[in-house]
Amino acid sequence: MSQKPTSVRYLVLAVTAVMAIFMYIDRVCIAQVSGDIQSDLKLTEGEMDWVKSAFFWSYALSQVPAGVFGIRFGFRRMLALYLFLWSFFTAISGMAGGFAALIGARLAVGVTEAGAYPNAASIIKGWFPVARRGFANSVVSLGGRLGGALGQLLTPALVVLFAGAIIWNGNAVPGWRVVLVLFGLIGILWSVVFYWVVRDRPALHPWANEAEAAMPDKVSAALPSRTPLGIFLRSRTLWAFSLMQFFINFGWAFLITQFPDYLQNVHKKTGSEKGLLSSLPGFVGCIGMFAGGFLTDWLIRKLGLQRGRIVPIILGASGCAAAFLFCATADSAWAVVAALCVVTLGTDLAIPAIWAIAQDIGGQRVGPVLGWANMWGNFGAACCPLILGLVQREFSWSAVFVTAAVSYGCAIALAFVIDAEKPIETTGTEGSL
């Protein structure tokens, strides 16, 4: 085709990546203000662990339905709605008056954020050919990690900035409440931008020409209305893929649930200093996320699809396990931060390949397949603050780090079982989602 393709796909990719930034800011901000919340709402440590965990339980359980809703009602439409709703419930979290209200708001944030990555993966598949999906996946995932780092860095500073700045009914509003409401309002505004700019595929976009519409692999306009449950239950690759994500997320979630408390309780870091130290691994992880997309794209050209997808995961998880074992004996805050930078670098190096595997094996059901795997991954993240919190109280922080290292070791073993070249069966009729 002599016509030069337009570049709307990169605008769609950028807007989707910014969506991921806001998603992770709203996800991680709670850990940075947990001390303030616990004090203001008179919560126990155990109750605060459940507040940190609540998001991940509802997030996990809502993954597959969120992917199915995208197929039925449109990826762009549902993702814009999800962005609006999780931003709204983040603002509601800032208004919570007690444990029950806060738990309810965080559960709602989890339900609505569950639609982000399954639908984003489907949008990316509709806009980018297979040889460029690693890059595109890395950009969206990079947005998420950047949002996580920014949330860790900015939240404590903004809490201090807004402390006492707003008076309501004659009383100063705590800074953490103002910050959560502010984050929610910004996300609501971006949901409008997202809906205006994004379409499910280039053929539907008024700004894209025919040459750009012809670039990605052909996607049928008639997407499947049902997803047979049997295709999830009988695929060995999908089970290995899902459980691998359970163990990766279990270890990684330490950084956004327990790490700020570790810095405060063990190394007496508070305020902006705590925010800076806890954000550094997230910023370093962005390097891995960006490089991981190019790495898996390059490796599939050199080693084939199977090795090109699995090698980045094994390399990344191995580095994570070694780094957590180092943390178990480190006695310096900066040494632990440096090791956890290796954890985020290794984890995020693998993420673009993980997304691409879901796209490789999922066929037209990418959203539900990625949602199913993310469900198990976030069961791992939900278990993290509960199990590691118990390990810390019963044993020590060193035992926490060893437990996280073992989790990554389990993920490495499962990676060898995955067959990225074999699409899951789609002919089953047992039940449907």
Buried (B, 14 or more C-beta within 10 A) or exposed (E): EEEEBBEBBEBBBBBBBBBBBBBBBBBBBBBBBBBBBBEBBEBEEEBBBBBBBBBBBBBBBBBBBBBBBBBEEBBBBBBBBBBBBBBBBBBBBBEBEEBEBBBBBBBBBBBBBBBBBBBBBBBBBBBBEBEBBBBBBBBBBBBBBBBBBBBBBBBBBBBBEBBEEBEEEEEEBBBBBBBBBBBBEBBBEBBEBBBEBBBBBBBBBEEBBEBBBBBBEEBEEEBBEEBBBBBBEBBEBBBBBBBBBBBBBBBBBBBBBBBBBBBBEEBEBEEBBBBBBBBBBBBBBBBBBBBBBEBBBEBBEEEEBBBBBBBBBBBBBBBBBBBBBBBBEBEEBEEBBBBBBBBBBBBBBBBBBBBBBBBBBBBBBBBBBBBBBBBBBBBBBBBBBBBBBEBBEEEEBBBBBBBBBBBBBBBBBBBEBBBBEEBBEBEBEEEBB
